[in-house]
Amino acid sequence: MRRTLGALAALPVLASCGSAPVGSGDNQPALVVLLVIDQLPSDLFERYEDLYTGGLRRLLDDGHLFENATHDHANTFTAPGHVSLSTGVYPTRHGVVGNDWYEQENGEWRAVYSLEELDSPILGFPDLPGRGPANITRTGLPDWILANDPEARIVSVSGKDRAAIGTAAQASGEVYWLERYRGVFVTSEHYRDALPRWVSDFNANELPALYSDTLWESIVPADARSRSRPDSSRFELDREHTAFPHRPSDRVDPSNIREMNGWRWRDTPFQDRAVVAFATRALREQELGRRGHVDFLGLSLSAVDLVGHYHGPGSREQLDNLLRLDQELGGFFTLLDEEIGAGRWVLAMSADHGVLEIPEELTAAGEDAQRLTNRDRADFRAALDGARFTAGDDAGTARDALQDLPFVTAAYTFDEIEGGQSADSFAVLYANSHSRTRVVAFESRSGVYARLRPNTLPWGSAPATHGSPYLYDRHVPLIFLGGRVPAGRSTERVATVDVAPTLARLLGIEAPSDLDGRVLDAVLPN
């Protein structure tokens, strides 16, 4: 059954972000877009900026770029990154402290998925676990828009459920994601009782053509190929199939539809093409920005993350994928101009986290990096077990035992994090991700956080991944575009929690008075 969360009645105290929208009449924003590029660190985004000719080029030329933007929490994962962008508060306050975490239930630890809502089944797929925003404890920009105007429309779309839901915060609306193996866009009973006809039509008639490619060929210009790593790398996920062209038959049985959908979802740029096309259809079906109300569109694109995990950020595949993303966004921005009107929409683009390059690639280039082994994992657990045997539940003993490991730089007890006792500046980042009841890391069951050495990936990781408090995982692009936002660049130190309050100010709507983020005056019209 579709839920109305009572968000309008349950909003915290609101503070005005401006008495009127920035603009008036035909210049007033009619649509706000929150665009999230999954796993796009600033250095990767800027590395190829001279090659962009489409949407990424427009963001750089016409938008206002904050060069020193970071996520200011330690657990740099997809779910907390998206919810921080949409709510303007840190994970410790919005509740989504990781993609997954552990909670105690009847004295036992239970694994919890960040956006699970088990009493909200996926429409058409009752065998899949339910999804919804029940674990998000704060309202976000979409909720504030609805509080300002109950007739506003909220749409959020992604290839990932945690991205689509996280970007929408607690708001009821049209929230859809691409189901990984079924290869169709879905939603849950939290949002709707049945799929709209247009979604079923898109899945049946448009998606197959968009999402049926069985060959990924490179579009990287010959004179730009040297900008990435060589096409073949023994450190990528599949050592036998790291070079273009990529075919599903290299990895899966093409007659197995489930495996084929998984290949497209995980290993190729095709997912973003499908998500942008679906967002375009949703924009038109919902008449966003065309009804005299200020509407919201959340658009999270995941291919950079997926290609990055399996091929690495410096790979030829990632360069190709970014050039394709540039083209997709160029077409989408042109569509917004045509459908909404140039200057009638405003957008913020950022990323949910960055990424560390494949450690073996860093080592080959002479840098100090490592991937932890199963032996390291055994030593890690032995240190915790030894501390527990010696001192029971004393977190200080566990902290000291972990700090003795050669691959751990520092450890912090929950008491230290909550009391601000540590002089280590990283402790602030852990405090912003902290929860006693939702613990993300294995060692946190013992009341402690462990910070690994820089350029270190945990055991069992994909070739490249993220999740650390280091700058390579936290430094992300932040660009505002459209409306009357002045083009330019700023070196001002800003945070991703500043996105939601700044967009609220640009729309002239109220936001909660107790946000962690602030309004960025540099993007306000003079």
C-alpha positions as CSV (number, residue, x, y, z in Angstrom):
1,M,0.0,0.0,0.0
2,R,1.3,3.4,-0.9
3,R,2.3,5.5,2.1
4,T,2.0,9.2,2.8
5,L,4.7,9.7,5.4
6,G,3.1,12.6,7.0
7,A,6.2,14.5,6.0
8,L,4.4,17.9,5.9
9,A,3.2,17.5,9.5
10,A,6.4,16.0,10.8
11,L,8.9,18.5,9.4
12,P,11.3,20.0,12.0
13,V,11.3,23.7,12.6
14,L,11.9,25.5,9.3
15,A,14.0,28.5,8.7
16,S,13.6,30.7,5.7
17,C,16.2,30.3,3.0
18,G,14.9,33.4,1.2
19,S,11.6,35.2,1.1
20,A,11.2,34.7,-2.6
21,P,12.6,32.5,-5.3
22,V,15.8,33.7,-6.9
23,G,14.1,35.1,-10.0
24,S,10.6,36.0,-10.8
25,G,8.0,35.5,-13.5
26,D,9.5,33.8,-16.5
27,N,12.9,33.7,-14.8
28,Q,11.7,31.8,-11.7
29,P,13.0,28.2,-11.5
30,A,10.3,25.7,-12.4
31,L,12.4,22.6,-11.9
32,V,15.3,21.7,-9.7
33,V,17.6,18.8,-10.6
34,L,19.9,17.0,-8.2
35,L,22.4,15.1,-10.4
36,V,24.6,12.6,-8.7
37,I,27.5,10.9,-10.6
38,D,28.3,7.7,-8.6
39,Q,32.0,7.4,-7.7
40,L,33.3,10.5,-9.5
41,P,36.3,11.9,-7.6
42,S,37.4,15.5,-8.6
43,D,40.7,14.5,-10.0
44,L,39.1,12.0,-12.4
45,F,36.4,14.5,-13.5
46,E,39.1,17.1,-14.2
47,R,41.6,14.8,-15.8
48,Y,39.8,14.6,-19.1
49,E,38.0,18.0,-19.1
50,D,39.6,19.1,-22.4
51,L,38.0,16.1,-24.1
52,Y,34.4,16.9,-23.0
53,T,32.1,18.5,-25.6
54,G,28.6,17.8,-24.2
55,G,27.0,18.0,-20.8
56,L,30.2,17.9,-18.7
57,R,31.6,20.6,-20.9
58,R,28.6,22.7,-20.3
59,L,28.9,22.2,-16.5
60,L,32.4,23.4,-16.6
61,D,31.8,26.4,-19.0
62,D,28.4,27.6,-17.8
63,G,28.2,26.3,-14.2
64,H,29.8,27.5,-10.9
65,L,32.4,24.9,-9.8
66,F,33.5,24.6,-6.3
67,E,37.0,23.1,-6.5
68,N,37.4,22.2,-2.8
69,A,34.2,20.3,-2.1
70,T,34.3,17.2,0.1
71,H,32.1,14.7,1.9
72,D,32.9,15.3,5.5
73,H,32.0,11.8,6.8
74,A,34.3,8.8,7.1
75,N,32.1,6.0,5.6
76,T,32.2,7.1,2.0
77,F,29.6,4.8,0.4
78,T,26.7,5.3,-2.0
79,A,23.8,5.4,0.4
80,P,25.2,7.9,2.9
81,G,26.6,10.0,0.1
82,H,23.2,10.4,-1.6
83,V,21.3,11.0,1.6
84,S,23.8,13.6,2.8
85,L,23.4,15.5,-0.5
86,S,19.6,15.5,-0.3
87,T,19.2,16.2,3.4
88,G,22.0,18.7,4.2
89,V,23.0,16.8,7.3
90,Y,25.7,14.2,8.1
91,P,25.0,10.4,8.3
92,T,25.1,10.4,12.1
93,R,22.0,12.6,11.9
94,H,20.1,11.3,8.9
95,G,20.7,7.7,10.0
96,V,22.0,6.1,6.8
97,V,25.6,5.5,8.0
98,G,26.5,2.9,5.3
99,N,25.2,0.8,2.5
100,D,24.7,-1.9,5.1
101,W,25.2,-2.1,8.8
102,Y,24.6,-4.4,11.8
103,E,21.9,-3.9,14.4
104,Q,21.4,-5.9,17.6
105,E,18.2,-7.9,17.8
106,N,17.5,-10.1,20.8
107,G,21.2,-10.0,21.7
108,E,22.3,-11.1,18.2
109,W,23.7,-9.0,15.4
110,R,21.5,-8.7,12.3
111,A,22.7,-7.4,8.9
112,V,20.6,-4.6,7.6
113,Y,20.5,-3.1,4.1
114,S,20.4,0.7,4.2
115,L,17.1,1.2,2.3
116,E,15.4,-2.0,3.2
117,E,11.7,-1.7,4.1
118,L,10.6,-5.3,4.2
119,D,6.9,-4.5,4.4
120,S,7.1,-2.6,1.1
121,P,7.5,-5.3,-1.6
122,I,8.8,-4.5,-5.1
123,L,5.8,-4.2,-7.4
124,G,5.7,-7.2,-9.7
125,F,8.5,-9.1,-7.9
126,P,7.2,-10.2,-4.4
127,D,10.2,-12.4,-4.1
128,L,12.5,-9.4,-3.8
129,P,13.1,-7.7,-0.5
130,G,11.1,-4.5,0.0
131,R,12.6,-1.1,-0.3
132,G,11.8,2.4,1.0
133,P,13.1,5.3,3.1
134,A,12.1,3.9,6.5
135,N,15.8,4.1,7.7
136,I,16.2,7.7,6.7
137,T,15.5,9.8,9.8
138,R,15.6,13.3,8.3
139,T,13.7,15.1,5.7
140,G,15.4,16.4,2.5
141,L,15.1,18.9,-0.2
142,P,12.2,17.0,-1.9
143,D,10.3,17.1,1.4
144,W,10.9,20.8,1.8
145,I,9.6,21.4,-1.7
146,L,6.4,19.5,-0.9
147,A,6.0,21.4,2.4
148,N,6.3,24.6,0.4
149,D,3.8,23.4,-2.3
150,P,1.9,20.1,-1.8
151,E,1.1,20.2,-5.6
152,A,4.8,19.9,-6.5
153,R,5.9,16.7,-8.1
154,I,8.9,14.6,-7.0
155,V,10.6,12.2,-9.3
156,S,13.8,10.3,-8.6
157,V,15.5,7.8,-10.9
158,S,18.7,5.7,-10.8
159,G,20.1,2.4,-11.7
160,K,20.4,1.6,-7.9
161,D,17.6,1.5,-5.4
162,R,19.7,3.1,-2.6
163,A,20.5,6.0,-5.0
164,A,17.0,6.7,-6.2
165,I,15.5,6.4,-2.7
166,G,18.3,8.3,-1.0
167,T,18.1,11.2,-3.4
168,A,14.3,11.5,-2.7
169,A,14.9,11.4,1.1
170,Q,11.6,10.8,2.9
171,A,9.4,12.3,0.2
172,S,6.5,10.4,-1.5
173,G,6.8,10.6,-5.2
174,E,7.7,8.8,-8.4
175,V,10.8,6.8,-7.3
176,Y,12.2,4.2,-9.7
177,W,15.4,2.1,-10.1
178,L,16.7,-0.5,-12.5
179,E,16.3,-4.0,-11.1
180,R,19.7,-5.6,-11.5
181,Y,18.8,-9.0,-13.0
182,R,15.3,-8.5,-14.3
183,G,16.5,-5.6,-16.4
184,V,13.4,-3.4,-15.9
185,F,12.6,-0.2,-13.9
186,V,10.7,-0.9,-10.6
187,T,9.4,0.7,-7.5
188,S,8.0,-0.5,-4.2
189,E,4.7,-0.5,-2.5
190,H,6.0,2.3,-0.3
191,Y,5.5,4.6,-3.3
192,R,2.7,3.1,-5.4
193,D,0.0,0.4,-5.4
194,A,0.7,-0.4,-9.0
195,L,3.1,0.6,-11.8
196,P,1.8,3.5,-13.9
197,R,1.0,2.5,-17.5
198,W,3.8,4.6,-18.9
199,V,6.4,2.7,-16.8
200,S,5.1,-0.6,-18.0
201,D,5.1,0.7,-21.6
202,F,8.7,1.9,-21.2
203,N,9.9,-1.4,-19.8
204,A,8.1,-3.4,-22.6
205,N,8.7,-1.2,-25.6
206,E,11.6,1.3,-25.1
207,L,14.0,-0.4,-22.7
208,P,14.8,-3.5,-24.8
209,A,16.3,-1.4,-27.6
210,L,18.2,0.9,-25.1
211,Y,19.4,-1.9,-23.0
212,S,20.1,-4.8,-25.4
213,D,23.6,-4.1,-26.7
214,T,25.9,-7.1,-26.7
215,L,29.0,-5.2,-27.7
216,W,30.8,-2.4,-26.0
217,E,33.2,-0.8,-28.4
218,S,35.5,2.2,-27.5
219,I,34.8,5.7,-28.7
220,V,38.0,7.1,-27.3
221,P,39.8,9.1,-30.0
222,A,43.1,7.6,-31.1
223,D,45.1,10.6,-30.0
224,A,43.5,10.4,-26.5
225,R,44.1,6.8,-25.7
226,S,47.5,7.4,-24.0
227,R,45.6,9.5,-21.4
228,S,44.4,6.3,-19.8
229,R,46.2,3.2,-18.7
230,P,46.9,0.7,-21.6
231,D,43.7,-1.1,-22.6
232,S,44.9,-4.4,-21.3
233,S,45.6,-4.7,-17.6
234,R,46.2,-7.8,-15.5
235,F,44.9,-6.1,-12.4
236,E,41.3,-5.5,-13.7
237,L,38.5,-7.8,-12.7
238,D,38.7,-10.3,-15.5
239,R,42.4,-10.7,-16.5
240,E,41.5,-12.5,-19.8
241,H,39.0,-9.8,-21.0
242,T,40.2,-6.3,-20.1
243,A,40.5,-4.9,-23.6
244,F,38.0,-3.5,-26.1
245,P,35.6,-4.6,-27.5
246,H,33.8,-6.1,-24.6
247,R,31.2,-8.9,-25.2
248,P,28.9,-10.6,-22.7
249,S,30.0,-14.0,-24.2
250,D,33.4,-13.3,-22.7
251,R,31.9,-13.6,-19.2
252,V,28.4,-15.0,-19.3
253,D,26.1,-17.2,-21.3
254,P,24.2,-14.8,-23.7
255,S,21.2,-17.1,-23.6
256,N,20.8,-16.5,-19.9
257,I,18.7,-13.4,-19.6
258,R,19.4,-13.0,-15.9
259,E,23.2,-13.1,-16.4
260,M,22.9,-10.8,-19.5
261,N,21.1,-8.2,-17.5
262,G,23.7,-8.5,-14.7
263,W,26.5,-7.9,-17.3
264,R,24.8,-4.8,-18.7
265,W,24.1,-3.5,-15.2
266,R,27.5,-4.2,-13.8
267,D,30.1,-3.9,-16.5
268,T,29.0,-1.4,-19.2
269,P,27.9,2.2,-19.8
270,F,24.5,1.0,-21.1
271,Q,22.8,1.5,-17.7
272,D,23.3,5.2,-17.8
273,R,21.8,5.4,-21.2
274,A,18.7,3.6,-20.0
275,V,18.4,5.7,-16.8
276,V,18.6,9.0,-18.8
277,A,16.0,7.8,-21.3
278,F,13.7,6.8,-18.4
279,A,14.2,10.1,-16.7
280,T,13.3,11.8,-19.9
281,R,10.1,9.8,-20.2
282,A,9.3,10.6,-16.5
283,L,9.9,14.3,-17.1
284,R,7.4,14.4,-19.9
285,E,4.8,12.1,-18.3
286,Q,4.8,14.1,-15.1
287,E,5.0,17.4,-16.9
288,L,7.8,18.5,-14.6
289,G,8.4,22.2,-14.5
290,R,5.4,22.9,-16.8
291,R,2.4,23.2,-14.5
292,G,3.1,26.4,-12.5
293,H,4.8,24.6,-9.6
294,V,8.4,24.0,-8.6
295,D,9.1,20.3,-9.2
296,F,12.1,18.1,-8.3
297,L,14.0,15.6,-10.4
298,G,16.7,13.4,-8.8
299,L,18.9,11.7,-11.3
300,S,21.7,9.4,-10.1
301,L,23.9,7.8,-12.7
302,S,25.9,4.7,-11.6
303,A,28.0,3.5,-14.6
304,V,31.1,5.4,-13.4
305,D,30.9,3.5,-10.1
306,L,30.4,0.1,-11.7
307,V,33.1,0.6,-14.4
308,G,35.4,2.0,-11.8
309,H,35.0,-0.9,-9.4
310,Y,35.8,-3.5,-12.1
311,H,38.3,-1.7,-14.3
312,G,39.7,1.0,-12.1
313,P,39.4,4.8,-12.4
314,G,42.4,5.1,-14.6
315,S,41.3,2.5,-17.1
316,R,40.6,2.9,-20.8
317,E,37.0,1.7,-20.0
318,Q,36.5,4.6,-17.6
319,L,37.7,7.2,-20.1
320,D,35.3,5.8,-22.7
321,N,32.5,5.7,-20.1
322,L,33.1,9.4,-19.2
323,L,33.0,10.4,-22.8
324,R,29.7,8.6,-23.2
325,L,28.3,10.2,-20.0
326,D,29.3,13.6,-21.4
327,Q,27.2,12.9,-24.5
328,E,24.2,11.7,-22.5
329,L,24.2,14.7,-20.3
330,G,24.6,17.1,-23.3
331,G,21.5,15.7,-24.8
332,F,19.6,15.8,-21.5
333,F,20.5,19.4,-20.8
334,T,19.4,20.4,-24.2
335,L,16.1,18.6,-23.5
336,L,15.6,20.6,-20.3
337,D,16.1,23.8,-22.3
338,E,13.5,22.7,-24.8
339,E,11.0,21.2,-22.4
340,I,11.3,23.6,-19.4
341,G,13.0,26.6,-21.0
342,A,16.6,27.9,-20.7
343,G,17.0,29.6,-17.4
344,R,13.8,28.0,-15.9
345,W,15.7,25.0,-14.4
346,V,18.5,24.9,-11.9
347,L,20.8,21.9,-11.2
348,A,23.4,20.8,-8.7
349,M,25.9,18.1,-9.8
350,S,28.1,16.2,-7.4
351,A,29.2,12.7,-6.5
352,D,28.3,10.4,-3.6
353,H,32.0,9.5,-3.1
354,G,35.4,9.2,-4.8
355,V,37.6,6.1,-5.3
356,L,41.1,4.8,-4.8
357,E,43.0,3.6,-7.9
358,I,43.7,-0.2,-8.1
359,P,46.4,-0.6,-5.4
360,E,48.5,-2.9,-7.7
361,E,48.5,-0.2,-10.3
362,L,49.7,2.3,-7.7
363,T,52.4,0.0,-6.6
364,A,53.6,-0.6,-10.2
365,A,53.8,3.2,-10.5
366,G,56.1,3.3,-7.5
367,E,53.5,4.5,-4.9
368,D,53.1,3.0,-1.4
369,A,49.8,1.0,-1.7
370,Q,48.4,-2.4,-0.7
371,R,45.5,-4.7,-0.8
372,L,44.9,-6.6,2.4
373,T,45.0,-10.4,2.3
374,N,43.0,-13.1,3.9
375,R,45.9,-13.5,6.3
376,D,45.5,-9.8,7.2
377,R,41.9,-10.4,7.9
378,A,42.7,-13.3,10.1
379,D,45.2,-11.1,12.0
380,F,42.6,-8.4,12.3
381,R,40.0,-10.7,13.8
382,A,42.5,-12.4,16.0
383,A,43.4,-9.0,17.5
384,L,39.8,-8.3,18.3
385,D,39.3,-11.8,19.7
386,G,42.4,-11.5,21.9
387,A,41.3,-8.2,23.2
388,R,37.9,-9.6,24.1
389,F,39.4,-12.6,25.8
390,T,41.7,-10.3,27.8
391,A,39.4,-7.5,28.7
392,G,35.9,-8.5,27.8
393,D,33.9,-5.6,26.3
394,D,36.6,-3.0,27.0
395,A,36.8,-0.9,23.8
396,G,40.1,0.7,24.8
397,T,41.8,-2.7,24.8
398,A,40.3,-3.5,21.3
399,R,41.5,-0.1,20.1
400,D,45.1,-0.7,21.3
401,A,45.1,-4.2,19.8
402,L,44.1,-2.9,16.4
403,Q,46.6,-0.1,16.5
404,D,49.4,-2.6,16.8
405,L,48.6,-4.1,13.4
406,P,51.0,-2.8,10.7
407,F,48.2,-1.9,8.3
408,V,46.1,0.1,10.8
409,T,47.1,3.8,11.2
410,A,44.8,4.6,14.1
411,A,41.7,3.4,16.0
412,Y,39.1,5.2,18.0
413,T,36.6,4.1,20.7
414,F,33.0,5.2,20.5
415,D,33.5,7.1,23.8
416,E,36.4,9.1,22.2
417,I,34.4,9.8,19.1
418,E,31.4,11.0,21.1
419,G,33.5,13.0,23.6
420,G,35.8,14.7,21.1
421,Q,38.7,13.4,23.1
422,S,41.0,12.7,20.2
423,A,43.2,15.4,18.7
424,D,43.2,13.4,15.4
425,S,41.2,15.4,12.8
426,F,40.0,12.2,11.2
427,A,38.0,11.6,14.4
428,V,35.6,14.4,13.3
429,L,34.9,12.4,10.1
430,Y,34.1,9.3,12.1
431,A,31.9,11.3,14.4
432,N,29.9,12.5,11.4
433,S,29.3,8.8,10.4
434,H,28.8,7.5,13.9
435,S,26.0,5.4,15.3
436,R,26.0,3.1,18.3
437,T,22.9,1.2,17.1
438,R,23.8,1.0,13.4
439,V,27.4,-0.2,13.2
440,V,29.0,-0.5,9.7
441,A,32.4,-2.0,10.3
442,F,33.1,-5.4,11.8
443,E,35.3,-4.0,14.5
444,S,32.5,-1.5,15.5
445,R,30.7,-4.4,17.2
446,S,33.5,-4.0,19.7
447,G,32.8,-0.2,20.0
448,V,35.8,0.9,18.0
449,Y,36.6,2.3,14.5
450,A,39.9,1.3,12.7
451,R,41.5,3.6,10.1
452,L,43.6,1.7,7.7
453,R,46.8,3.1,6.2
454,P,46.3,5.4,3.2
455,N,46.1,3.7,-0.2
456,T,45.0,0.5,1.4
457,L,42.0,-1.6,0.3
458,P,40.4,-4.2,2.6
459,W,40.5,-7.9,1.8
460,G,37.9,-9.2,-0.6
461,S,37.4,-5.9,-2.4
462,A,36.8,-5.3,-6.1
463,P,39.9,-4.2,-8.0
464,A,39.1,-0.6,-7.0
465,T,36.8,0.7,-4.3
466,H,36.1,3.4,-1.7
467,G,34.8,3.8,1.8
468,S,37.8,5.4,3.6
469,P,38.0,8.9,5.2
470,Y,40.9,9.9,2.9
471,L,40.7,12.7,0.5
472,Y,40.7,10.5,-2.6
473,D,37.3,9.1,-1.4
474,R,35.9,12.4,-0.1
475,H,37.0,15.1,-2.7
476,V,34.2,15.3,-5.3
477,P,33.0,17.8,-7.9
478,L,30.3,20.3,-6.9
479,I,28.8,22.4,-9.7
480,F,25.6,24.5,-9.8
481,L,24.1,25.2,-13.2
482,G,21.1,27.0,-14.7
483,G,18.6,29.5,-13.5
484,R,20.5,32.7,-12.7
485,V,23.5,31.0,-11.2
486,P,26.6,32.9,-12.3
487,A,29.3,30.9,-14.1
488,G,32.7,30.7,-12.4
489,R,35.0,28.8,-10.1
490,S,35.5,29.1,-6.4
491,T,38.3,27.8,-4.2
492,E,36.1,28.2,-1.1
493,R,36.1,25.2,1.2
494,V,32.6,23.7,1.0
495,A,30.9,20.4,1.8
496,T,28.3,18.2,0.1
497,V,25.8,19.0,2.9
498,D,25.8,22.5,1.5
499,V,23.9,21.4,-1.6
500,A,20.4,21.0,-0.2
501,P,20.3,24.3,1.6
502,T,21.8,26.2,-1.3
503,L,19.2,24.7,-3.7
504,A,16.5,25.6,-1.3
505,R,17.7,29.2,-1.2
506,L,17.8,29.3,-5.0
507,L,14.1,28.2,-5.0
508,G,13.2,30.5,-2.2
509,I,11.8,27.8,0.0
510,E,12.3,27.0,3.7
511,A,14.7,24.5,5.0
512,P,15.1,23.1,8.6
513,S,17.0,25.5,10.9
514,D,19.4,22.9,12.2
515,L,21.2,21.7,9.1
516,D,24.9,20.9,9.0
517,G,25.2,22.5,5.6
518,R,25.0,26.2,4.7
519,V,23.9,28.3,1.8
520,L,26.8,29.0,-0.7
521,D,26.5,32.6,-1.5
522,A,28.8,32.4,-4.5
523,V,26.0,30.8,-6.6
524,L,23.4,33.4,-5.7
525,P,22.7,36.0,-8.4
526,N,24.2,39.4,-7.7
